[in-house]
């Protein structure tokens, strides 16, 4: 990229001379304007200024151009040619999100699912150099978005996620297996799966611990997150008349299983989120642990560009002198 800089930028303050000289010229021109007294000026009716008279201020304009160009040349304008090389150690991440009916519990505001979507969106927006995919699961699992660098599409699809997209239940093994299939062939330096759930495994054909061991074979790091307050959580129920009533339901999390799943992979970890704030802290912690490594090499070369301004100043001054001597020459 080209950047214009000045070796002596403080000299540009001398350009303030131009408006001062302009004011001085106007005041001087008014004082020196000749006047003749005639008893009758009817003879001069309809006589206007000649083109040479109208163009006479051109001499002053040329002088100001010469002064301005000379000041800029003294400030030594320079073109900076710079190039930046960036090497990114890619990290591929798949978010595996539980969308079962229990994710509508309102111990998180407005509910677990919406809170998780908001925190995940903030996480995605901070990972501009990474490919990220999205898997959703409840009683079964499917890929909502494959690994992509187009985060706008990813965020739009994440926003569209809702409970009831598939049969209810919690198939932890199927959700993890689907995420593994999406990332196992990646050539990224680091492969990560973040699995978020609020329930115990009660559906699916794949054993969760077996899926975690398969992730370890592919050098996939697994972070598991259990969401839900401790004890009871308010859950909305709609009656036959459409009215919503709340019922406190027990929060059931198989934390031992989630811990074993995470520890079966290299550097994996299990987190427990009991509210939205703690969930945000967990994603921030994962974000810090999974920072992309960026190597930046910068090249810079400067080139002086004052010669053109010197030529302009010389030409403007020469033209002023020539026009003054010949075209605008006045005879006493």
Backbone bond lengths (Angstrom), bond angles and torsions (degrees), N, CA, C in turn:
res aa  C-N    CA-C-N  psi(-1)  N-CA   C-N-CA  omega(-1)  CA-C   N-CA-C  phi
1 X - - - 1.459 - - 1.515 109.22 -
2 X 1.352 117.47 150.19 1.444 122.88 178.83 1.509 109.82 -100.43
3 X 1.342 115.95 129.80 1.455 121.11 178.42 1.523 107.69 -126.72
4 X 1.333 117.67 130.73 1.449 122.13 177.74 1.522 108.78 -90.05
5 X 1.318 115.71 122.66 1.455 121.15 176.45 1.524 108.69 -130.02
6 X 1.336 116.26 171.75 1.461 121.43 178.89 1.529 108.37 -127.54
7 X 1.350 115.48 134.81 1.455 119.68 178.21 1.529 111.01 -70.28
8 X 1.338 117.14 -32.95 1.472 122.35 179.58 1.532 109.11 -129.50
9 X 1.321 118.05 70.46 1.467 120.25 -173.99 1.524 114.15 -63.30
10 X 1.343 117.83 -25.36 1.469 120.12 -178.39 1.527 111.91 -64.30
11 X 1.355 117.59 -24.08 1.464 120.43 179.26 1.532 112.05 -68.48
12 X 1.334 117.06 -16.92 1.464 119.69 178.26 1.523 111.75 -64.97
13 X 1.326 117.16 -16.67 1.472 120.04 176.17 1.524 111.29 -62.30
14 X 1.351 116.94 -23.22 1.456 120.27 178.49 1.531 111.92 -64.82
15 X 1.329 117.18 -16.03 1.475 119.80 177.46 1.523 111.13 -65.21
16 X 1.337 116.84 -17.36 1.463 119.56 176.82 1.526 111.85 -65.14
17 X 1.336 116.28 -16.12 1.472 120.09 177.18 1.523 110.60 -63.92
18 X 1.336 117.33 -31.25 1.464 120.67 -174.78 1.527 112.10 -62.63
19 X 1.349 120.29 -51.69 1.466 117.77 177.80 1.525 112.57 -63.70
20 X 1.348 118.99 -32.47 1.474 121.11 177.73 1.529 111.10 -65.75
21 X 1.328 116.66 -43.06 1.463 120.87 178.07 1.522 111.40 -67.14
22 X 1.347 116.29 -32.18 1.460 119.93 178.17 1.527 110.57 -65.19
23 X 1.324 116.79 -44.69 1.469 120.72 177.52 1.535 110.46 -62.31
24 X 1.326 114.94 -44.56 1.478 119.28 178.71 1.521 110.82 -60.33
25 X 1.330 118.32 -40.75 1.469 121.88 -178.42 1.528 110.95 -64.96
26 X 1.331 116.21 -42.94 1.468 119.68 -178.91 1.532 110.88 -63.63
27 X 1.348 115.59 -45.31 1.473 119.43 179.89 1.527 110.73 -64.76
28 X 1.290 117.72 -41.05 1.469 121.57 179.77 1.517 111.09 -67.00
29 X 1.340 116.75 -39.03 1.461 120.26 -179.11 1.525 110.79 -63.91
30 X 1.326 115.34 -38.49 1.471 118.65 179.84 1.529 111.51 -67.00
31 X 1.329 118.57 -38.54 1.463 121.76 -178.78 1.515 112.06 -70.92
32 X 1.340 117.45 -34.60 1.458 120.92 -175.82 1.520 113.06 -91.08
33 X 1.297 118.30 5.20 1.458 120.39 -179.69 1.529 109.30 -65.97
34 X 1.351 120.10 117.94 1.470 122.46 -175.12 1.519 111.20 -69.02
35 X 1.319 114.87 151.63 1.468 120.99 178.64 1.523 109.39 -139.48
36 X 1.319 116.21 136.25 1.478 122.76 177.07 1.526 108.11 -121.22
37 X 1.307 115.27 143.50 1.467 120.39 179.87 1.524 109.93 -99.05
38 X 1.322 116.06 124.89 1.467 122.92 177.06 1.524 108.47 -128.84
39 X 1.310 114.35 143.62 1.468 118.34 177.98 1.510 111.54 -75.83
40 X 1.327 115.26 -24.52 1.465 119.94 -178.69 1.529 107.98 -145.24
41 X 1.320 116.35 120.80 1.477 119.70 -177.30 1.522 112.24 -104.44
42 X 1.348 117.05 15.62 1.470 120.08 -179.03 1.519 111.36 -63.58
43 X 1.361 116.46 -27.49 1.462 119.32 179.81 1.526 112.36 -65.27
44 X 1.379 117.32 -24.81 1.458 121.18 -176.79 1.520 113.19 -98.26
45 X 1.349 114.84 7.24 1.460 119.38 -179.48 1.530 110.89 -63.34
46 X 1.328 116.65 127.81 1.467 121.02 179.12 1.511 113.69 87.86
47 X 1.321 116.60 -4.19 1.464 119.57 179.02 1.536 108.58 -89.01
48 X 1.337 118.08 120.90 1.470 122.71 -179.37 1.508 111.45 -109.18
49 X 1.347 114.45 -175.47 1.454 119.15 178.55 1.518 110.38 -74.25
50 X 1.307 115.24 143.30 1.461 119.96 175.69 1.530 109.78 -73.99
51 X 1.329 116.98 167.37 1.465 120.82 178.81 1.514 110.26 -62.73
52 X 1.348 117.30 -36.78 1.457 119.92 -179.85 1.521 111.46 -64.80
53 X 1.337 116.05 -36.09 1.462 119.39 177.75 1.535 111.23 -68.94
54 X 1.336 114.87 -40.23 1.472 118.50 -179.66 1.528 111.69 -69.26
55 X 1.330 115.86 -31.10 1.468 120.13 -176.77 1.513 113.12 -87.88
56 X 1.308 118.42 -2.67 1.463 121.08 -176.05 1.543 112.95 -58.50
57 X 1.345 120.10 -37.84 1.481 118.88 177.60 1.521 113.75 -60.80
58 X 1.353 116.89 -10.91 1.461 119.36 178.33 1.522 111.49 -59.72
59 X 1.330 116.66 -31.34 1.465 120.09 178.39 1.527 110.98 -61.07
60 X 1.335 115.89 -41.97 1.465 119.69 179.00 1.529 110.91 -68.17
61 X 1.339 116.65 -39.41 1.469 120.19 178.35 1.522 110.53 -60.96
62 X 1.330 117.36 -43.67 1.458 121.09 178.44 1.528 111.51 -62.05
63 X 1.346 116.13 -38.05 1.456 119.27 178.53 1.524 110.68 -65.34
64 X 1.348 117.09 -40.38 1.466 120.02 178.73 1.527 111.24 -67.44
65 X 1.322 116.77 -36.41 1.467 119.83 175.92 1.520 109.81 -62.69
66 X 1.328 116.84 -42.66 1.468 121.29 179.47 1.528 110.64 -62.80
67 X 1.348 116.70 -43.98 1.460 120.48 -179.76 1.526 110.42 -64.34
68 X 1.341 117.05 -46.78 1.466 121.01 -179.28 1.514 112.12 -61.68
69 X 1.340 117.18 -45.61 1.458 120.99 -179.83 1.524 111.06 -64.80
70 X 1.349 117.24 -37.00 1.459 120.94 179.14 1.527 111.05 -66.53
71 X 1.341 116.77 -41.93 1.467 120.29 178.36 1.526 110.56 -61.91
72 X 1.325 116.85 -44.70 1.474 120.67 179.58 1.524 110.47 -62.63
73 X 1.348 116.64 -40.11 1.464 120.03 178.84 1.522 110.71 -63.89
74 X 1.346 116.88 -39.68 1.468 120.27 178.79 1.527 111.63 -65.09
75 X 1.343 116.77 -31.40 1.463 120.51 178.56 1.530 112.30 -74.27
76 X 1.323 117.22 -7.33 1.464 124.67 177.55 1.538 113.10 55.84
77 X 1.332 116.11 75.77 1.474 118.12 174.25 1.520 110.27 -65.73
78 X 1.330 115.24 142.26 1.460 121.22 -178.82 1.518 109.98 -135.41
79 X 1.303 115.36 142.32 1.463 121.15 173.34 1.519 107.72 -97.03
80 X 1.342 115.35 125.89 1.461 119.19 179.25 1.520 108.74 -102.38
81 X 1.294 115.55 116.35 1.461 121.74 176.49 1.519 107.36 -93.46
82 X 1.333 116.77 115.15 1.465 119.53 -177.68 1.515 110.37 -128.52
83 X 1.299 114.40 150.53 1.462 121.00 177.79 1.513 107.67 -141.30
84 X 1.318 115.65 140.76 1.462 120.23 -177.77 1.519 109.16 -126.69
85 X 1.319 114.63 125.32 1.462 120.13 176.75 1.522 108.93 -106.32
86 X 1.303 116.76 131.82 1.457 121.03 -177.37 1.525 109.35 -125.79
87 X 1.301 115.34 128.22 1.458 121.04 176.67 1.519 108.16 -114.48
88 X 1.311 116.93 123.37 1.457 121.61 -177.09 1.523 109.81 -113.11
89 X 1.308 115.81 126.93 1.464 119.95 172.65 1.516 106.96 -81.90
90 X 1.321 116.64 104.25 1.458 121.30 -171.28 1.520 112.94 -66.67
91 X 1.312 115.32 141.98 1.458 122.77 173.37 1.528 107.51 -124.35
92 X 1.320 116.17 123.25 1.458 121.39 175.97 1.522 108.64 -100.42
93 X 1.331 115.46 132.27 1.468 121.18 -175.31 1.522 109.51 -130.39
94 X 1.327 116.57 134.47 1.460 121.13 172.12 1.526 108.36 -117.44
95 X 1.319 116.37 126.43 1.461 121.92 173.93 1.520 108.07 -92.60
96 X 1.323 117.29 120.14 1.463 122.39 175.89 1.523 107.34 -107.14
97 X 1.337 116.90 109.51 1.460 121.12 -170.22 1.527 111.76 -114.86
98 X 1.317 115.04 130.20 1.461 123.11 176.47 1.535 108.73 -73.69
99 X 1.354 116.63 127.03 1.469 120.42 177.99 1.528 110.31 -121.93
100 X 1.316 116.76 26.25 1.468 120.30 -179.84 1.520 110.62 -66.75
101 X 1.324 116.32 167.78 1.459 121.08 -176.21 1.511 113.47 -59.63
102 X 1.330 117.36 -31.66 1.467 120.02 -178.80 1.526 112.45 -66.92
103 X 1.351 117.74 -15.49 1.463 120.67 178.66 1.530 111.32 -71.84
104 X 1.345 117.08 -4.14 1.466 120.82 176.02 1.526 111.82 -87.96
105 X 1.313 117.79 -2.99 1.469 121.12 177.79 1.525 109.17 -58.98
106 X 1.315 116.24 145.24 1.468 121.17 -170.86 1.524 113.80 -107.42
107 X 1.335 116.66 32.22 1.459 118.09 168.80 1.526 110.43 -74.64
108 X 1.342 117.16 -16.69 1.462 124.35 167.17 1.523 106.38 -106.88
109 X 1.319 117.73 148.82 1.461 120.07 -178.80 1.527 111.05 -105.34
110 X 1.346 118.20 132.69 1.469 127.00 -1.14 1.533 112.62 -75.37
111 X 1.345 117.62 -27.47 1.455 122.03 169.85 1.528 107.66 -158.36
112 X 1.309 116.91 175.49 1.460 120.09 -175.40 1.528 112.12 -59.71
113 X 1.328 116.70 -44.64 1.457 120.46 -175.57 1.526 111.42 -64.94
114 X 1.339 117.13 -48.45 1.460 120.02 -178.37 1.529 111.29 -66.06
115 X 1.329 116.89 -37.05 1.464 119.86 177.34 1.531 110.18 -64.26
116 X 1.336 116.52 -42.67 1.463 120.49 179.40 1.523 111.14 -64.69
117 X 1.328 117.37 -39.57 1.462 121.33 178.38 1.523 111.29 -62.93
118 X 1.342 116.44 -42.42 1.468 120.05 -179.22 1.527 110.78 -66.03
119 X 1.317 117.46 -45.02 1.464 120.48 -179.57 1.527 110.26 -66.12
120 X 1.334 117.24 -40.02 1.463 121.11 178.43 1.526 110.93 -65.10
121 X 1.330 117.25 -36.89 1.476 120.91 177.93 1.520 110.93 -62.33
122 X 1.320 116.52 -44.52 1.473 120.37 177.92 1.526 110.76 -62.50
123 X 1.323 116.17 -38.59 1.465 121.34 178.16 1.528 110.38 -62.51
124 X 1.325 116.81 -45.72 1.465 121.78 -178.75 1.523 110.80 -63.06
125 X 1.327 117.36 -43.20 1.455 120.95 -178.02 1.523 112.17 -64.08
126 X 1.310 117.12 -22.58 1.465 120.33 178.19 1.517 113.78 -89.57
127 X 1.349 117.91 -1.74 1.469 121.23 -177.09 1.526 110.07 -114.78
128 X 1.328 117.07 59.44 1.462 121.71 -171.96 1.522 113.72 -66.15
129 X 1.329 118.31 -22.89 1.466 120.86 -176.51 1.522 113.50 -95.35
130 X 1.330 117.46 1.13 1.461 120.58 -173.65 1.529 112.38 -109.98
131 X 1.317 114.56 147.95 1.469 119.67 168.96 1.523 107.96 -83.21
132 X 1.310 115.58 133.76 1.469 120.28 -177.91 1.525 108.89 -132.55
133 X 1.318 116.54 139.36 1.453 121.76 176.12 1.530 110.20 -122.61
134 X 1.341 115.71 168.93 1.469 120.48 -177.34 1.522 110.11 -135.38
135 X 1.329 115.93 125.31 1.466 123.35 174.28 1.522 107.52 -118.59
136 X 1.326 117.62 135.49 1.462 121.61 176.03 1.524 108.70 -117.53
137 X 1.319 115.61 146.96 1.464 119.12 -179.26 1.520 109.75 -150.50
138 X 1.315 114.40 153.19 1.469 123.15 167.31 1.526 104.85 -145.63
139 X 1.374 118.21 -102.56 1.458 118.82 174.23 1.512 112.17 -76.34
140 X 1.318 118.12 -16.00 1.461 125.52 174.86 1.524 107.39 -144.25
141 X 1.330 117.02 -179.13 1.457 119.34 -175.59 1.521 110.79 -140.59
142 X 1.327 116.31 149.03 1.459 120.35 171.11 1.520 109.44 -153.76
143 X 1.332 114.50 163.36 1.464 121.21 -179.03 1.515 109.58 -85.26
144 X 1.314 116.59 118.81 1.461 121.40 176.25 1.533 110.60 -80.76
145 X 1.324 116.76 -42.52 1.473 121.99 178.13 1.528 108.39 -143.25
146 X 1.339 119.42 124.98 1.464 120.55 174.73 1.530 109.96 -71.01
147 X 1.318 116.81 171.73 1.460 120.44 179.11 1.522 110.69 -54.35
148 X 1.323 115.83 128.07 1.463 119.99 -177.11 1.526 110.09 -151.05
149 X 1.310 115.45 152.33 1.462 121.66 173.00 1.520 110.06 -95.12
150 X 1.351 116.20 -9.32 1.464 121.04 178.91 1.535 108.38 -81.50
151 X 1.303 115.95 87.16 1.458 120.49 -174.80 1.524 112.96 -71.84
152 X 1.337 117.40 -21.37 1.470 119.18 176.77 1.523 110.57 -64.73
153 X 1.316 116.38 -43.91 1.469 120.47 176.48 1.518 110.14 -64.32
154 X 1.320 116.47 -43.72 1.460 121.10 -179.61 1.528 111.48 -59.63
155 X 1.333 116.59 -45.84 1.472 120.62 -179.05 1.520 111.12 -65.40
156 X 1.325 116.65 -36.67 1.466 120.30 178.99 1.530 110.52 -65.29
157 X 1.314 116.83 -42.44 1.461 120.89 179.27 1.533 111.23 -70.13
158 X 1.321 116.21 -36.65 1.464 119.29 177.00 1.522 110.41 -63.44
159 X 1.307 116.84 -40.61 1.464 120.65 179.05 1.526 111.79 -63.75
160 X 1.342 116.51 -28.43 1.468 120.94 -178.68 1.526 113.17 -81.44
161 X 1.324 117.13 -9.07 1.470 120.82 -179.15 1.534 110.17 -66.77
162 X 1.320 116.46 136.10 1.460 120.74 178.58 1.525 110.03 -149.80
163 X 1.309 116.02 160.59 1.458 120.82 177.33 1.521 109.71 -72.08
164 X 1.334 116.81 147.33 1.459 120.67 -179.16 1.513 113.41 92.61
165 X 1.346 118.48 8.08 1.466 121.36 179.55 1.516 111.68 -70.04
166 X 1.335 116.56 -20.82 1.473 122.05 -179.66 1.517 107.99 -151.69
167 X 1.305 117.25 -178.77 1.465 119.05 -176.73 1.518 110.14 -63.12
168 X 1.342 114.32 148.18 1.456 119.57 -173.05 1.530 111.13 -77.16
169 X 1.317 115.18 163.86 1.456 122.46 -178.17 1.517 109.22 130.93
170 X 1.329 116.03 -175.34 1.466 120.37 178.85 1.520 108.54 -135.77
171 X 1.335 115.22 103.08 1.466 121.40 179.87 1.523 108.40 -105.69
172 X 1.326 115.29 81.14 1.464 119.74 -177.54 1.528 111.87 -61.02
173 X 1.333 116.68 -44.29 1.458 120.90 -178.49 1.518 112.11 -62.52
174 X 1.340 116.69 -43.47 1.467 120.21 179.68 1.526 110.97 -65.79
175 X 1.332 116.39 -40.57 1.464 119.57 178.88 1.514 111.34 -62.17
176 X 1.342 116.93 -44.78 1.455 120.39 179.68 1.525 111.57 -68.08
177 X 1.329 117.12 -40.54 1.465 120.78 -179.92 1.527 110.89 -62.49
178 X 1.333 116.91 -40.66 1.470 120.30 178.24 1.517 110.65 -63.53
179 X 1.337 116.54 -41.55 1.462 120.25 178.07 1.529 111.18 -64.42
180 X 1.335 116.91 -39.36 1.471 120.63 178.51 1.511 110.99 -62.03
181 X 1.337 116.78 -43.06 1.472 120.69 179.33 1.521 111.65 -59.99
182 X 1.332 117.13 -29.65 1.461 121.10 -178.24 1.522 113.12 -80.66
183 X 1.331 117.15 -19.37 1.467 118.47 -172.25 1.527 113.67 -122.53
184 X 1.323 118.04 -12.05 1.471 120.75 -171.62 1.527 113.25 -63.04
185 X 1.331 118.29 -31.52 1.467 121.22 -178.22 1.524 112.79 -93.24
186 X 1.311 116.66 7.81 1.459 120.34 -179.98 1.528 110.73 -66.45
187 X 1.339 116.26 144.69 1.458 121.91 177.40 1.529 111.63 -97.48
188 X 1.326 116.78 10.32 1.466 120.66 179.95 1.525 110.47 -65.05
189 X 1.330 115.27 153.20 1.463 120.75 178.58 1.517 111.47 -65.18
190 X 1.331 116.25 -31.22 1.464 120.54 -178.44 1.524 109.04 -135.12
191 X 1.327 116.41 133.39 1.467 122.38 179.82 1.521 108.97 -121.11
192 X 1.316 115.98 127.51 1.464 120.98 -171.73 1.525 110.12 -133.02
193 X 1.328 116.06 139.19 1.466 121.92 170.39 1.520 107.78 -122.71
194 X 1.327 115.89 131.21 1.464 122.08 175.00 1.524 106.82 -112.48
195 X 1.324 116.78 111.97 1.463 121.91 -177.71 1.526 109.12 -106.32
196 X 1.325 115.41 122.27 1.466 121.38 -177.73 1.520 109.62 -117.68
197 X 1.337 116.88 127.98 1.461 121.04 -178.36 1.525 110.74 -149.72
198 X 1.331 115.47 161.73 1.473 119.53 177.75 1.522 111.56 -126.38
199 X 1.339 116.51 14.08 1.472 117.89 -174.92 1.511 112.98 -139.91
200 X 1.320 114.53 -174.92 1.465 121.82 178.41 1.515 108.65 -101.80
201 X 1.314 117.12 152.22 1.458 121.16 -179.08 1.526 110.77 -67.46
202 X 1.355 117.01 119.69 1.469 120.47 -179.48 1.530 112.41 -140.27
203 X 1.325 116.82 6.89 1.468 120.87 179.75 1.519 108.83 -142.93
204 X 1.329 116.00 172.88 1.453 121.47 172.32 1.507 114.10 96.25
205 X 1.349 114.17 163.16 1.456 121.13 -176.92 1.519 112.79 -100.27
206 X 1.349 118.09 -10.66 1.467 121.26 -175.18 1.518 109.75 -108.30
207 X 1.324 115.64 131.12 1.457 120.50 176.86 1.533 109.41 -70.85
208 X 1.340 118.98 128.36 1.475 120.89 -176.13 1.530 113.37 -58.40
209 X 1.342 118.27 -41.55 1.455 120.43 -178.61 1.523 110.96 -67.16
210 X 1.329 116.38 -37.42 1.470 119.93 177.04 1.523 110.67 -64.68
211 X 1.339 116.30 -40.04 1.465 120.17 177.91 1.529 110.78 -62.80
212 X 1.332 116.68 -39.22 1.464 120.43 179.22 1.531 110.67 -65.05
213 X 1.324 116.91 -37.50 1.467 120.29 179.06 1.523 110.88 -68.37
214 X 1.335 116.68 -33.52 1.467 120.10 175.51 1.529 109.91 -66.59
215 X 1.328 116.22 -39.00 1.466 119.89 177.08 1.526 110.46 -59.66
216 X 1.333 116.22 -38.95 1.460 120.04 179.42 1.527 111.28 -64.04
217 X 1.345 117.03 -36.10 1.465 120.26 179.25 1.524 111.86 -63.47
218 X 1.322 116.89 -29.36 1.471 121.71 179.32 1.534 111.85 -95.87
219 X 1.325 117.36 13.67 1.471 121.80 179.75 1.523 112.46 55.84
220 X 1.316 114.18 40.82 1.467 120.29 177.64 1.522 108.23 -97.82
221 X 1.320 116.30 128.21 1.461 120.50 177.65 1.525 108.39 -87.55
222 X 1.339 116.26 132.37 1.459 121.55 -175.63 1.525 110.65 -116.10
223 X 1.326 114.77 125.74 1.464 121.21 170.73 1.519 107.36 -111.09
224 X 1.328 117.27 124.16 1.463 121.12 176.67 1.520 108.98 -107.94
225 X 1.336 115.52 139.84 1.463 121.68 -179.00 1.523 108.53 -127.76
226 X 1.318 116.23 121.94 1.457 121.44 174.37 1.517 109.20 -99.19
227 X 1.345 117.69 125.55 1.463 121.14 -178.00 1.534 109.59 -112.46
228 X 1.306 115.55 141.22 1.463 120.79 178.99 1.518 110.83 140.98
229 X 1.318 114.90 139.36 1.457 119.11 178.02 1.519 110.01 -69.21
230 X 1.289 116.18 169.88 1.473 119.73 178.28 1.529 109.17 -89.88
231 X 1.315 115.81 130.14 1.467 119.57 -179.64 1.513 111.91 102.61
232 X 1.355 116.42 -119.96 1.465 121.94 -177.35 1.531 110.57 -110.70
233 X 1.329 115.23 152.05 1.465 120.92 179.52 1.526 108.84 -132.34
234 X 1.350 118.30 140.25 1.471 120.77 178.52 1.525 111.05 -72.14
235 X 1.346 115.35 130.21 1.470 120.73 -178.57 1.523 108.44 -125.70
236 X 1.354 117.94 128.93 1.464 120.66 -177.59 1.537 112.27 -78.04
237 X 1.312 115.91 132.09 1.471 122.21 176.59 1.521 108.31 -124.82
238 X 1.333 117.15 135.91 1.458 121.75 179.58 1.530 109.25 -102.40
239 X 1.355 116.81 127.71 1.464 120.01 -178.89 1.525 110.37 -85.06
240 X 1.329 116.44 -176.87 1.463 121.21 -175.47 1.514 113.15 -66.09
241 X 1.324 117.82 -16.72 1.468 121.32 178.87 1.534 112.30 -97.26
242 X 1.324 116.97 2.53 1.459 121.11 178.32 1.514 114.29 90.20
243 X 1.309 117.92 -2.17 1.464 120.79 179.70 1.526 109.95 -78.81
244 X 1.330 115.77 145.28 1.465 121.38 -178.67 1.524 109.89 -97.14
245 X 1.314 114.94 128.49 1.461 122.04 175.03 1.527 108.16 -122.87
246 X 1.303 116.49 152.36 1.460 120.97 -178.59 1.521 111.09 -107.47
247 X 1.315 114.20 139.35 1.450 121.13 177.10 1.527 108.43 -130.26
248 X 1.300 116.81 133.43 1.461 120.75 178.12 1.522 109.63 -78.64
249 X 1.320 116.23 122.46 1.465 121.26 -179.55 1.531 108.96 -115.34
250 X 1.316 118.07 148.16 1.474 120.05 179.45 1.520 110.75 -70.86
251 X 1.337 115.91 142.35 1.466 122.00 177.03 1.527 107.87 -87.91
252 X 1.330 115.58 116.89 1.459 121.06 -177.33 1.524 109.57 -114.91
253 X 1.307 116.02 115.03 1.464 122.28 177.79 1.524 109.20 -132.22
254 X 1.321 115.97 131.53 1.457 120.25 176.18 1.527 107.47 -90.55
255 X 1.335 115.34 77.71 1.464 119.76 -175.28 1.522 112.39 -66.26
256 X 1.313 116.60 -30.46 1.467 119.30 178.25 1.531 110.56 -63.94
257 X 1.345 116.07 -43.57 1.462 120.38 178.80 1.528 110.88 -65.28
258 X 1.336 116.44 -45.65 1.466 120.07 -178.83 1.518 111.30 -62.59
259 X 1.335 116.69 -35.26 1.464 120.63 177.37 1.521 110.82 -68.31
260 X 1.333 116.77 -44.51 1.466 120.52 179.21 1.524 111.14 -63.24
261 X 1.325 116.71 -39.47 1.470 120.24 178.83 1.526 110.78 -60.76
262 X 1.317 116.38 -44.81 1.467 119.94 -178.49 1.523 111.23 -68.57
263 X 1.329 116.89 -38.93 1.457 120.50 -177.15 1.521 112.91 -76.49
264 X 1.326 116.55 -11.10 1.462 119.54 176.88 1.525 111.24 -76.21
265 X 1.305 116.88 -11.35 1.460 121.38 179.84 1.521 109.21 -112.17
266 X 1.324 116.76 158.15 1.461 122.00 -178.95 1.523 110.48 -64.49
267 X 1.320 115.78 125.61 1.469 122.66 175.78 1.528 113.57 60.32
268 X 1.335 118.21 21.78 1.459 120.16 177.53 1.516 111.55 -74.87
269 X 1.324 115.50 168.11 1.468 118.67 -178.02 1.528 109.49 -159.11
270 X 1.349 115.15 147.81 1.461 121.33 175.05 1.530 109.29 -106.04
271 X 1.369 115.29 137.87 1.461 121.72 178.14 1.526 109.23 -124.46
272 X 1.325 115.57 149.89 1.469 120.57 175.06 1.528 108.57 -118.59
273 X 1.322 115.92 125.56 1.465 121.49 178.64 1.525 108.44 -113.18
274 X 1.322 116.68 119.41 1.469 120.87 -179.54 1.528 112.53 -102.40
275 X 1.332 117.06 -7.32 1.470 121.54 175.04 1.528 108.38 -158.73
276 X 1.325 115.42 175.78 1.463 119.83 -175.62 1.522 111.59 -64.35
277 X 1.323 117.06 -38.09 1.466 120.33 -179.01 1.525 111.14 -63.21
278 X 1.332 116.87 -44.04 1.462 118.96 179.38 1.530 110.70 -67.53
279 X 1.337 117.41 -32.10 1.463 120.47 176.42 1.528 110.46 -65.12
280 X 1.337 116.61 -40.98 1.461 120.50 176.48 1.521 110.97 -61.62
281 X 1.324 116.44 -40.72 1.467 120.61 179.18 1.522 111.42 -64.96
282 X 1.315 116.73 -36.40 1.469 120.79 179.27 1.527 110.36 -65.19
283 X 1.344 116.83 -46.98 1.464 119.83 179.88 1.534 110.43 -65.49
284 X 1.330 117.23 -34.79 1.467 119.93 176.44 1.518 110.73 -64.76
285 X 1.320 116.13 -38.62 1.465 120.95 179.10 1.526 110.59 -66.36
286 X 1.323 116.68 -42.78 1.468 120.21 177.11 1.527 110.03 -64.25
287 X 1.322 115.83 -39.28 1.464 120.84 179.62 1.522 110.43 -60.04
288 X 1.325 117.14 -41.44 1.459 121.21 179.44 1.526 111.26 -68.46
289 X 1.325 116.89 -37.27 1.459 120.38 -178.27 1.521 112.17 -73.55
290 X 1.324 116.30 -22.23 1.467 120.30 -175.59 1.523 111.22 -117.42
291 X 1.331 116.77 47.74 1.456 120.44 178.55 1.530 109.82 -77.24
292 X 1.346 116.10 137.42 1.458 120.99 174.18 1.522 109.50 -71.30
293 X 1.324 116.73 141.92 1.453 121.41 176.45 1.521 108.99 -91.93
294 X 1.336 115.95 122.18 1.462 121.09 -176.57 1.522 109.12 -119.08
295 X 1.327 116.43 122.58 1.464 121.93 175.32 1.521 108.03 -105.16
296 X 1.318 116.60 123.73 1.455 121.01 -177.91 1.523 109.24 -117.07
297 X 1.332 116.35 126.25 1.455 122.37 174.43 1.516 108.02 -116.58
298 X 1.327 116.81 124.35 1.452 120.82 -175.12 1.523 109.73 -116.91
299 X 1.339 115.21 133.00 1.447 121.62 176.40 1.525 108.09 -115.75
300 X 1.338 116.33 139.66 1.462 120.51 179.41 1.517 109.65 -140.83
301 X 1.337 116.28 137.95 1.449 122.18 178.24 1.520 108.01 -143.62
302 X 1.330 116.30 131.46 1.467 120.11 -178.29 1.521 110.43 -106.32
303 X 1.328 115.17 149.42 1.463 121.99 178.93 1.524 107.95 -136.88
304 X 1.354 116.76 125.45 1.463 120.80 -179.72 1.523 110.24 -68.94
305 X 1.331 115.06 137.47 1.465 121.39 -178.98 1.531 111.74 -123.56
306 X 1.357 117.46 22.75 1.471 119.48 -175.30 1.525 113.01 -78.45
307 X 1.350 117.82 -20.41 1.457 120.50 -174.12 1.528 112.16 -60.11
308 X 1.304 116.79 -41.59 1.468 120.10 179.45 1.521 112.34 -61.86
309 X 1.348 115.70 -38.40 1.465 119.32 178.92 1.528 110.93 -69.66
310 X 1.341 118.59 -35.54 1.459 121.19 175.87 1.524 111.04 -64.15
311 X 1.319 116.36 -42.39 1.466 120.64 178.09 1.523 110.31 -62.28
312 X 1.347 116.78 -42.98 1.463 120.10 178.84 1.522 110.93 -62.04
313 X 1.341 117.07 -43.10 1.460 120.59 179.02 1.523 110.84 -62.10
314 X 1.333 117.03 -43.57 1.464 120.77 -179.49 1.529 111.33 -64.98
315 X 1.331 116.87 -43.46 1.467 120.10 -179.96 1.527 111.42 -64.42
316 X 1.348 116.42 -42.43 1.462 119.53 179.48 1.525 111.19 -63.37
317 X 1.350 116.93 -41.93 1.456 120.94 179.55 1.528 111.26 -67.16
318 X 1.332 117.06 -42.44 1.458 121.30 178.44 1.521 111.42 -63.10
319 X 1.326 116.67 -41.99 1.463 120.46 179.63 1.519 110.95 -65.80
320 X 1.332 116.99 -37.74 1.465 119.60 177.24 1.528 110.80 -62.75
321 X 1.340 116.86 -43.83 1.471 120.85 -179.38 1.526 110.77 -63.80
322 X 1.329 116.77 -46.20 1.468 120.81 -178.52 1.523 112.01 -64.13
323 X 1.330 117.13 -44.41 1.462 120.18 178.90 1.531 110.68 -65.11
324 X 1.325 116.89 -37.75 1.461 120.77 178.69 1.506 113.23 -66.55
325 X 1.335 116.66 -36.41 1.467 121.04 -177.91 1.529 113.12 -77.84
326 X 1.320 116.41 -32.65 1.452 118.73 -172.24 1.547 112.66 -114.44
327 X 1.333 118.23 -60.68 1.462 118.56 -172.23 1.525 112.38 -75.64
328 X 1.321 117.71 -40.55 1.460 120.66 -176.99 1.539 112.58 -101.63
329 X 1.316 115.55 16.44 1.466 119.32 -178.75 1.526 109.64 -66.18
330 X 1.343 116.31 132.87 1.467 120.64 -179.36 1.523 109.65 -113.33
331 X 1.320 115.38 144.34 1.468 121.12 179.55 1.521 108.60 -104.88
332 X 1.336 116.57 128.27 1.468 119.28 -179.53 1.534 110.91 -59.68
